[in-house]
Amino acid sequence: MEVKVLVKEKNVLELEFKGGDQSLAQMLAEKLNEDKSVEFAAYKVDHPLVALPRLIVRTKKGDPGKLVLEKLKEIKGEVADFRKQFMGIVK
């Protein structure tokens, strides 16, 4: 998956995801909105067949890029836990 930075300002970050669907953008937006330092986080797809998903993050304080990386680590950990539990079920 390729990620393109569309906007990078002090408290605003907008990313575009190429080579995937909107799933990651949706998970990131949900995780980011749980954080108290986030003013706004959402994903947007202009058209489901031809447009690329975009993630928009606006923070009250802190670097939105670092926060996105932090939330990606959380998602990665949750997926690893799920995989471990699932593998225990299907073996």
The 8 nearest C-alpha neighbors of each residue, nearest first, counted from 0:
[[1, 18, 17, 19, 2, 16, 20, 3],
 [0, 2, 17, 16, 18, 3, 15, 19],
 [3, 1, 16, 15, 17, 14, 0, 4],
 [2, 4, 15, 14, 5, 16, 1, 17],
 [3, 5, 14, 6, 13, 15, 2, 7],
 [4, 6, 13, 14, 3, 15, 7, 12],
 [7, 5, 13, 12, 4, 8, 11, 14],
 [8, 6, 12, 11, 13, 5, 4, 9],
 [7, 9, 11, 10, 12, 6, 63, 62],
 [8, 10, 11, 62, 7, 63, 61, 12],
 [9, 11, 58, 57, 8, 63, 62, 60],
 [12, 10, 57, 8, 56, 7, 9, 63],
 [11, 13, 7, 56, 6, 55, 63, 8],
 [12, 14, 55, 6, 5, 54, 4, 56],
 [15, 13, 4, 54, 53, 5, 3, 2],
 [14, 16, 53, 3, 2, 52, 4, 51],
 [17, 15, 2, 52, 1, 51, 53, 3],
 [18, 16, 1, 19, 0, 51, 2, 15],
 [19, 17, 0, 1, 16, 20, 51, 2],
 [20, 18, 17, 0, 16, 21, 22, 23],
 [19, 21, 22, 52, 18, 23, 51, 16],
 [20, 22, 24, 52, 23, 25, 19, 44],
 [23, 21, 25, 24, 20, 26, 19, 27],
 [24, 22, 26, 25, 21, 27, 20, 19],
 [23, 25, 27, 21, 22, 26, 54, 42],
 [24, 26, 22, 28, 23, 27, 42, 21],
 [27, 25, 23, 29, 28, 24, 30, 22],
 [26, 28, 30, 24, 29, 25, 31, 23],
 [27, 29, 41, 31, 25, 40, 26, 30],
 [28, 30, 26, 32, 27, 31, 25, 33],
 [31, 29, 27, 33, 32, 28, 26, 70],
 [30, 32, 28, 33, 34, 29, 27, 40],
 [31, 33, 29, 34, 30, 40, 28, 37],
 [32, 34, 31, 30, 35, 29, 37, 28],
 [35, 33, 32, 31, 36, 37, 30, 38],
 [36, 34, 37, 33, 32, 38, 59, 31],
 [35, 37, 59, 34, 58, 60, 38, 61],
 [38, 36, 58, 35, 39, 34, 59, 57],
 [37, 39, 58, 59, 57, 36, 40, 35],
 [38, 40, 57, 37, 56, 32, 58, 41],
 [41, 39, 56, 28, 55, 32, 31, 57],
 [42, 40, 28, 55, 54, 43, 56, 39],
 [41, 43, 54, 53, 24, 25, 55, 28],
 [42, 44, 53, 52, 45, 54, 41, 55],
 [43, 45, 52, 46, 50, 51, 47, 53],
 [44, 46, 50, 43, 47, 51, 52, 49],
 [47, 45, 50, 44, 48, 49, 51, 52],
 [46, 48, 49, 50, 44, 45, 51, 52],
 [49, 47, 46, 50, 51, 45, 44, 20],
 [48, 50, 46, 47, 51, 45, 44, 52],
 [51, 49, 46, 45, 44, 47, 48, 52],
 [50, 52, 16, 17, 44, 53, 15, 49],
 [53, 51, 44, 21, 16, 43, 15, 50],
 [54, 52, 15, 43, 42, 14, 16, 44],
 [53, 55, 42, 14, 13, 24, 41, 43],
 [54, 56, 13, 41, 40, 12, 42, 53],
 [57, 55, 40, 12, 11, 39, 13, 63],
 [58, 56, 11, 39, 10, 38, 37, 40],
 [57, 59, 37, 38, 10, 60, 36, 63],
 [60, 58, 36, 38, 37, 57, 10, 61],
 [61, 59, 58, 36, 10, 62, 37, 63],
 [60, 62, 63, 58, 10, 59, 36, 66],
 [61, 63, 64, 65, 10, 66, 9, 60],
 [64, 62, 66, 65, 10, 12, 58, 67],
 [65, 63, 67, 66, 62, 68, 12, 7],
 [66, 64, 68, 67, 62, 63, 69, 61],
 [65, 67, 63, 69, 64, 68, 70, 62],
 [66, 68, 64, 70, 69, 65, 71, 63],
 [69, 67, 71, 65, 66, 70, 72, 64],
 [70, 68, 66, 72, 67, 71, 65, 73],
 [69, 71, 73, 67, 72, 68, 74, 66],
 [70, 72, 68, 74, 73, 69, 75, 67],
 [71, 73, 75, 69, 70, 74, 76, 68],
 [74, 72, 70, 76, 71, 75, 77, 69],
 [75, 73, 77, 71, 76, 72, 78, 70],
 [74, 76, 72, 78, 73, 77, 71, 79],
 [77, 75, 79, 73, 74, 78, 72, 80],
 [76, 78, 74, 80, 79, 75, 81, 73],
 [77, 79, 81, 75, 80, 76, 82, 74],
 [78, 80, 82, 76, 77, 81, 83, 75],
 [81, 79, 77, 83, 78, 82, 76, 84],
 [80, 82, 78, 84, 79, 83, 85, 77],
 [83, 81, 85, 79, 80, 84, 86, 78],
 [84, 82, 80, 86, 81, 85, 79, 87],
 [83, 85, 87, 81, 82, 86, 80, 88],
 [86, 84, 82, 88, 87, 83, 81, 89],
 [85, 87, 83, 89, 88, 84, 82, 90],
 [88, 86, 84, 85, 90, 89, 83, 82],
 [87, 89, 85, 86, 90, 84, 83, 82],
 [88, 90, 86, 87, 85, 84, 83, 82],
 [89, 87, 88, 86, 85, 84, 83, 82]]
